Amino acid sequence: MKPILVTGGAGYIGSIVCRLLLERGYEIVVLDNLDEGHREALPQKAVFIQGDLGDEGLLSRLFGEYSIGAVVHLAASCLVGESVQDPGKYYRNNLGNGLVLLKVMRAFQVDKLVFSSTAAVYGEPQALPITETHPTAPLNPYGHSKLVFEQILEWEEKAYGLKYVAFRYFNAAGAWEGLGEDHRPETHLIPLILRRALRAKEGKAGDEEVLQVFGGDYATPDGTCIRDYVHVRDLALAHVLALKRLDGLTERIFNLGNERGASVLEVIQTAEEVTGCPIPFRIGDRRPGDPAVLVASSGKAAEVLGWKARFSDLREIVSSAWEWHQRFPDGYKR
């Protein structure tokens, strides 16, 4: 079995993918520039290369030295708001660097790829839950960059025989055995809430700790956005299942979600129950590029890959994240 290259493997989802791959007997090589990732999150058995995905020379040396057999591609810029403000960054990182990766894979005759895509490719849902056949109409450059790369993969399959899977993630959340979410800056709802709860426990909460809720006038029961929160370990497991089945797959696109939604206010209430801390919040303007509701249908992943969200209860997801934040109140290395 040849080693697996994991791009972005020191990130939140990537570090858990790496751990599961090692547990299942794979050798892994991680490429990460550590702009968002953390060396401390990687298992000691992982071969780690710090570098940029767009560095073709580095990639070529890596593929040659380690005889890479397949790629799990998670490296990307992934902030919706930032993508609206700086779209060029997202097309450079998510498309330009991805094309470099594909070029090197062809040069070394590596024809297996598992790609981290996003539910942001769908835009505003026309029907719920969202299936893989739902029209794609991304509302932001982040989602558009991921959709275009999916389309590139489709053409790579036709031209060169690439075997690939693209996973459209819904909202990754939770933590697993010492691995959790540490972004700087943090934009995801659950860690933002839990950081405020930590400071409240320490007696450090002030007016600046009020949580900003982006929009309270959506067409949802309480006016706030509804999202499908899926446990990060469940997401990671899907990548392992896909790698095992790539040779025989004819389906390429899969949703990965919990198949149930929770509003921003429901997440806040759940976090208050888990932490025992009130979470002050204020409702502000909508954030550009945010659809009102995103809830997955993951039936295709269940049928084809045998995948199912095992850690599906919102309270369980929030509790796992709370345990991690209490253990690492300042993140991995702070």
Backbone torsions as a table, in degrees:
resi	resn	phi	psi	omega
1	MET	NA	119.5	-178.6
2	LYS	-77.3	156.5	-179.2
3	PRO	-63.8	153.2	176.6
4	ILE	-101.0	129.4	171.5
5	LEU	-87.0	126.6	176.5
6	VAL	-113.7	107.6	176.7
7	THR	-83.5	137.6	-175.3
8	GLY	70.3	25.8	-173.9
9	GLY	-72.7	-11.3	178.3
10	ALA	-93.0	4.0	179.4
11	GLY	-83.4	-175.2	-175.4
12	TYR	-59.0	-58.8	179.4
13	ILE	-73.9	-40.0	-176.1
14	GLY	-59.4	-39.8	-178.0
15	SER	-64.5	-33.9	179.9
16	ILE	-78.2	-35.7	171.3
17	VAL	-58.2	-44.9	-179.8
18	CYS	-60.4	-44.7	-179.5
19	ARG	-61.9	-44.9	-179.4
20	LEU	-64.9	-39.8	178.6
21	LEU	-61.4	-44.1	178.4
22	LEU	-63.2	-40.8	179.1
23	GLU	-63.3	-30.1	-179.6
24	ARG	-89.4	8.4	172.6
25	GLY	94.5	5.3	178.4
26	TYR	-81.5	148.0	164.8
27	GLU	-90.4	140.9	-176.9
28	ILE	-131.3	146.6	171.2
29	VAL	-121.5	127.6	-176.5
30	VAL	-107.4	128.6	172.0
31	LEU	-114.2	122.2	-178.4
32	ASP	-154.4	136.7	178.0
33	ASN	-86.4	-3.4	177.6
34	LEU	64.3	17.2	171.6
35	ASP	-62.5	-39.2	178.5
36	GLU	-119.8	-19.7	-176.3
37	GLY	-87.1	177.1	-176.1
38	HIS	-136.7	119.9	177.4
39	ARG	-57.2	-33.0	-177.8
40	GLU	-67.0	-17.7	-178.6
41	ALA	-83.8	-8.9	-174.9
42	LEU	-90.6	141.4	174.2
43	PRO	-63.6	149.6	-179.2
44	GLN	-62.6	-28.9	-177.6
45	LYS	-74.7	-11.5	-179.4
46	ALA	-77.7	133.4	169.8
47	VAL	-76.2	124.8	-175.5
48	PHE	-115.6	129.1	174.8
49	ILE	-121.2	119.3	175.9
50	GLN	-88.4	121.3	-178.7
51	GLY	179.4	175.4	-174.8
52	ASP	-99.3	139.2	-178.6
53	LEU	-64.4	-25.2	179.6
54	GLY	-81.4	-0.3	-179.9
55	ASP	-85.9	95.2	-174.7
56	GLU	-62.8	-38.2	179.3
57	GLY	-63.7	-44.2	177.9
58	LEU	-61.7	-46.3	179.6
59	LEU	-59.5	-42.2	-179.0
60	SER	-63.6	-42.8	177.8
61	ARG	-63.7	-39.0	-178.6
62	LEU	-66.0	-47.2	179.6
63	PHE	-62.4	-38.2	-179.2
64	GLY	-71.9	-44.5	-176.0
65	GLU	-69.0	-37.1	-172.7
66	TYR	-105.0	2.2	178.3
67	SER	50.0	55.9	-176.5
68	ILE	-60.2	137.0	-179.6
69	GLY	-106.6	-23.0	-179.7
70	ALA	-161.7	164.0	-177.0
71	VAL	-128.2	134.3	165.9
72	VAL	-107.9	113.2	-169.0
73	HIS	-105.4	100.8	179.8
74	LEU	-113.5	-11.0	-175.5
75	ALA	-66.9	127.4	-179.2
76	ALA	-172.7	159.3	163.8
77	SER	-87.7	137.2	-166.3
78	CYS	-143.5	28.2	178.7
79	LEU	-103.3	120.9	-176.6
80	VAL	-59.2	-52.5	-176.9
81	GLY	-60.8	-43.7	179.5
82	GLU	-63.5	-35.7	-178.4
83	SER	-65.3	-32.3	177.2
84	VAL	-70.1	-36.8	-178.3
85	GLN	-79.8	-31.0	-175.6
86	ASP	-138.0	68.6	-175.5
87	PRO	-61.9	-32.7	-178.3
88	GLY	-57.6	-38.8	178.9
89	LYS	-58.7	-38.3	-175.5
90	TYR	-74.6	-35.3	177.2
91	TYR	-74.7	-33.7	175.8
92	ARG	-66.0	-49.6	-174.5
93	ASN	-76.0	-44.6	-171.8
94	ASN	-86.3	-24.8	177.8
95	LEU	-108.7	-54.0	-177.5
96	GLY	-58.3	-50.0	179.7
97	ASN	-66.4	-35.3	177.4
98	GLY	-63.7	-36.2	177.3
99	LEU	-67.0	-35.3	174.9
100	VAL	-62.3	-44.4	178.6
101	LEU	-58.8	-46.8	-179.2
102	LEU	-63.4	-37.7	178.7
103	LYS	-61.7	-44.7	-179.5
104	VAL	-69.5	-38.5	176.4
105	MET	-58.1	-44.1	178.6
106	ARG	-62.8	-41.6	-178.2
107	ALA	-61.3	-32.9	-178.5
108	PHE	-103.5	13.0	175.6
109	GLN	55.2	41.7	173.6
110	VAL	-97.9	118.2	-169.9
111	ASP	-118.7	21.0	-178.6
112	LYS	-126.3	128.1	-177.0
113	LEU	-145.7	132.0	169.7
114	VAL	-112.1	121.5	-170.4
115	PHE	-111.8	133.9	176.4
116	SER	-86.2	101.9	176.6
117	SER	-104.1	-155.5	-172.1
118	THR	-155.2	152.2	173.1
119	ALA	-68.9	-11.7	178.3
120	ALA	-65.6	-10.7	176.6
121	VAL	-67.7	-20.3	-174.1
122	TYR	-81.8	-30.1	-174.7
123	GLY	73.0	-147.9	-179.2
124	GLU	-73.8	121.3	-175.5
125	PRO	-65.0	140.6	173.3
126	GLN	-95.5	-19.7	178.4
127	ALA	-153.4	150.1	-179.6
128	LEU	-129.5	146.0	-7.2
129	PRO	-69.3	161.8	-174.7
130	ILE	-81.5	124.3	174.1
131	THR	-99.9	170.5	-179.0
132	GLU	-67.7	-16.8	178.2
133	THR	-89.1	-1.8	178.2
134	HIS	-60.8	141.9	177.4
135	PRO	-56.9	144.7	177.0
136	THR	-101.2	126.7	-179.6
137	ALA	-153.6	70.4	-174.4
138	PRO	-59.0	145.5	-177.2
139	LEU	-98.1	1.4	-176.0
140	ASN	-151.8	159.4	-179.3
141	PRO	-61.1	-31.3	176.9
142	TYR	-58.0	-54.8	179.8
143	GLY	-62.9	-37.1	-179.7
144	HIS	-66.5	-41.2	179.9
145	SER	-62.4	-37.8	178.5
146	LYS	-69.4	-39.8	179.5
147	LEU	-65.0	-42.7	179.3
148	VAL	-62.7	-39.0	179.2
149	PHE	-67.7	-36.2	172.9
150	GLU	-56.8	-43.7	-179.6
151	GLN	-66.0	-37.1	175.2
152	ILE	-61.2	-42.1	179.3
153	LEU	-61.8	-38.2	178.1
154	GLU	-60.9	-43.0	178.5
155	TRP	-70.5	-33.9	176.0
156	GLU	-63.7	-37.2	176.8
157	GLU	-63.0	-45.4	-178.2
158	LYS	-66.9	-37.9	-175.5
159	ALA	-83.4	-37.8	-169.6
160	TYR	-126.1	-0.8	178.8
161	GLY	80.0	22.9	178.9
162	LEU	-60.8	132.1	173.3
163	LYS	-100.4	118.3	-174.7
164	TYR	-144.4	161.1	169.2
165	VAL	-132.4	138.0	173.5
166	ALA	-115.4	120.3	179.2
167	PHE	-98.3	120.4	175.7
168	ARG	-90.8	96.6	-178.7
169	TYR	-69.6	142.7	162.4
170	PHE	-94.4	-150.3	-168.5
171	ASN	-82.7	106.6	176.4
172	ALA	-66.4	138.0	-178.2
173	ALA	-156.3	167.3	176.8
174	GLY	89.9	-177.1	-179.3
175	ALA	-146.0	165.9	-177.2
176	TRP	-150.0	116.0	170.7
177	GLU	45.0	59.5	174.8
178	GLY	85.6	1.6	178.2
179	LEU	-116.5	124.6	-176.1
180	GLY	-148.4	-164.3	-169.2
181	GLU	-99.9	115.9	-179.0
182	ASP	-137.2	85.6	177.3
183	HIS	-105.8	144.1	174.7
184	ARG	-134.1	107.5	2.0
185	PRO	-77.9	157.2	178.0
186	GLU	-92.9	133.4	178.0
187	THR	-123.7	-9.5	-176.1
188	HIS	-81.8	143.8	-168.6
189	LEU	-63.1	-51.7	-172.4
190	ILE	-62.8	-48.7	177.3
191	PRO	-64.7	-31.9	176.5
192	LEU	-62.3	-42.9	178.2
193	ILE	-64.0	-45.6	-174.4
194	LEU	-70.4	-31.8	174.9
195	ARG	-63.8	-37.1	176.7
196	ARG	-67.0	-39.4	177.4
197	ALA	-63.4	-39.5	177.6
198	LEU	-60.6	-45.3	-178.8
199	ARG	-67.6	-32.5	175.7
200	ALA	-65.0	-41.1	177.8
201	LYS	-61.7	-33.4	-179.1
202	GLU	-86.0	-0.4	-178.3
203	GLY	72.8	23.3	-175.9
204	LYS	-108.9	4.9	-177.7
205	ALA	-74.5	136.7	177.0
206	GLY	-136.7	-167.4	-178.6
207	ASP	-59.4	-31.6	-178.7
208	GLU	-71.0	-8.9	-178.7
209	GLU	-87.7	2.4	178.4
210	VAL	-68.7	128.9	-177.1
211	LEU	-75.5	132.7	176.2
212	GLN	-88.7	119.0	175.6
213	VAL	-100.1	123.1	-174.1
214	PHE	-86.4	90.2	174.6
215	GLY	97.4	129.2	176.1
216	GLY	-128.1	16.4	-175.8
217	ASP	-123.2	25.2	175.6
218	TYR	-75.0	160.4	179.2
219	ALA	-80.9	63.6	178.4
220	THR	-130.3	165.0	-175.3
221	PRO	-55.0	-37.8	179.4
222	ASP	-112.0	8.1	175.8
223	GLY	86.6	-6.4	180.0
224	THR	-106.0	160.2	-177.2
225	CYS	-59.5	145.5	175.3
226	ILE	-111.2	131.5	179.7
227	ARG	-131.9	156.7	178.5
228	ASP	-97.9	109.1	-177.9
229	TYR	-96.0	122.2	-177.4
230	VAL	-119.2	134.9	-176.0
231	HIS	-65.0	137.4	-174.3
232	VAL	-62.6	-30.9	178.3
233	ARG	-68.2	-37.1	175.9
234	ASP	-62.7	-43.0	176.2
235	LEU	-57.1	-46.9	-176.8
236	ALA	-62.1	-40.1	-178.4
237	LEU	-61.5	-34.6	179.6
238	ALA	-59.4	-35.7	-179.4
239	HIS	-66.3	-38.6	178.2
240	VAL	-65.5	-43.7	179.2
241	LEU	-62.4	-39.9	-179.1
242	ALA	-66.1	-42.5	179.5
243	LEU	-58.0	-38.4	-178.6
244	LYS	-68.6	-25.2	-171.6
245	ARG	-112.0	3.0	-172.4
246	LEU	-56.9	-39.7	-176.0
247	ASP	-61.2	-32.2	-175.3
248	GLY	-104.3	1.0	-174.9
249	LEU	-79.6	142.1	169.1
250	THR	-112.1	-20.6	175.4
251	GLU	-86.2	142.0	-174.0
252	ARG	-119.1	-27.3	-173.4
253	ILE	-112.4	129.9	-179.5
254	PHE	-137.8	134.0	166.9
255	ASN	-77.3	144.3	170.8
256	LEU	-126.8	105.1	-179.6
257	GLY	-150.7	178.6	-175.3
258	ASN	-93.0	-13.7	-179.7
259	GLU	68.2	18.2	172.3
260	ARG	-145.0	150.4	-175.9
261	GLY	-112.9	155.4	174.2
262	ALA	-137.7	136.5	179.0
263	SER	-78.7	166.5	177.3
264	VAL	-57.7	-43.8	-178.8
265	LEU	-67.7	-33.1	176.3
266	GLU	-66.9	-38.1	177.3
267	VAL	-65.6	-41.9	177.9
268	ILE	-60.2	-45.8	-180.0
269	GLN	-62.2	-42.8	178.5
270	THR	-62.4	-42.6	179.1
271	ALA	-64.3	-36.9	176.7
272	GLU	-63.1	-39.3	179.0
273	GLU	-68.1	-41.0	-178.2
274	VAL	-69.3	-43.6	-173.6
275	THR	-89.9	-20.8	-175.2
276	GLY	75.4	14.6	-178.5
277	CYS	-118.4	135.9	171.0
278	PRO	-68.4	142.6	180.0
279	ILE	-114.4	97.5	177.8
280	PRO	-65.7	140.8	179.1
281	PHE	-145.5	159.0	171.3
282	ARG	-133.0	144.9	-179.2
283	ILE	-94.4	123.7	-179.9
284	GLY	-114.6	-158.3	-179.3
285	ASP	-71.8	158.1	173.8
286	ARG	-62.5	153.1	174.6
287	ARG	-92.5	131.7	-178.5
288	PRO	-57.4	136.1	174.6
289	GLY	88.7	6.4	-178.5
290	ASP	-96.8	117.4	171.3
291	PRO	-71.4	159.9	-177.8
292	ALA	-70.6	-42.9	-173.8
293	VAL	-137.7	133.7	170.8
294	LEU	-135.7	107.9	177.9
295	VAL	-134.3	133.1	-171.0
296	ALA	-90.1	152.1	154.5
297	SER	-104.0	120.9	-179.4
298	SER	-110.2	20.2	-177.4
299	GLY	-61.6	-33.2	-179.3
300	LYS	-66.2	-41.6	177.9
301	ALA	-64.4	-35.4	177.8
302	ALA	-66.7	-44.5	-176.1
303	GLU	-70.4	-43.6	-172.5
304	VAL	-89.4	-40.9	-174.2
305	LEU	-102.8	-11.3	-174.7
306	GLY	72.3	26.7	-177.0
307	TRP	-98.0	141.5	175.2
308	LYS	-150.1	142.6	176.2
309	ALA	-69.4	112.1	-178.0
310	ARG	-87.3	-31.8	-177.9
311	PHE	-106.0	76.1	-165.2
312	SER	-101.4	-11.4	-177.1
313	ASP	-79.2	129.9	-177.4
314	LEU	-59.6	-40.7	179.9
315	ARG	-62.7	-39.5	178.0
316	GLU	-64.0	-41.5	179.0
317	ILE	-63.3	-48.7	-179.5
318	VAL	-64.7	-39.0	179.8
319	SER	-62.5	-40.6	179.4
320	SER	-65.4	-39.3	177.8
321	ALA	-67.0	-38.5	180.0
322	TRP	-64.1	-41.0	176.9
323	GLU	-59.6	-42.2	-179.2
324	TRP	-66.3	-45.2	-178.2
325	HIS	-65.0	-32.4	175.3
326	GLN	-69.2	-35.3	178.7
327	ARG	-73.9	-35.3	-179.1
328	PHE	-124.0	68.6	-173.6
329	PRO	-63.0	-24.1	-180.0
330	ASP	-113.0	20.5	-178.5
331	GLY	82.8	-176.0	-172.2
332	TYR	-60.5	-43.2	-169.5
333	LYS	-129.5	22.0	-177.4
334	ARG	-113.5	NA	NA
